[in-house]
Amino acid sequence: MRLLSQTFKALSDEARLEILALLFRHGELCACDVDATLDMDEDLANHHLRYLVAMGLVEARRDGAWMRYRIADHTGPEQQLVLEAARALLADVLVAATEKRYGQWMVRKAGAPPVSLTRGRG
């Protein structure tokens, strides 16, 4: 019961729901994709991503200097049901403006010079 209540607590934040919606829609993303698309401070985006990882809803993997995030493949049965419900409920949450910002960010990211490795974004 405790894990389930913690899962709902993790989903009680609008920013974390937006992050999940992005991950459901676009799969694996780096933290910079999240903060740029949602126009969120980098530290705040990282805080929310770490929270979702700690709750077991999101998985992180290191890719060189970058951290990449995706919806967790392996969760308990209760969390799996909650994630399936969240996926269905969040399917239409990414409104046109968010998708436009994501597309603009991906264009800028593809054409941008490499980011300094000391910044830790990417």
LINLINVEN-V513967 format. One record per run of one state. SS is the DSSP state (@ for helix, = for strand, . for the rest). FROM is the first residue (numbers start at 0). TO is the last residue. If there is no record, write none. Layout:
ss=SS from=FROM to=TO
ss=SS from=FROM to=TO
//
This chain:
ss=. from=0 to=0
ss=@ from=1 to=9
ss=. from=10 to=12
ss=@ from=13 to=25
ss=. from=26 to=27
ss== from=28 to=29
ss=@ from=30 to=36
ss=. from=37 to=40
ss=@ from=41 to=53
ss=. from=54 to=56
ss== from=57 to=62
ss=. from=63 to=64
ss== from=65 to=70
ss=. from=71 to=75
ss=@ from=76 to=89
ss=. from=90 to=94
ss=@ from=95 to=110
ss=. from=111 to=121
//
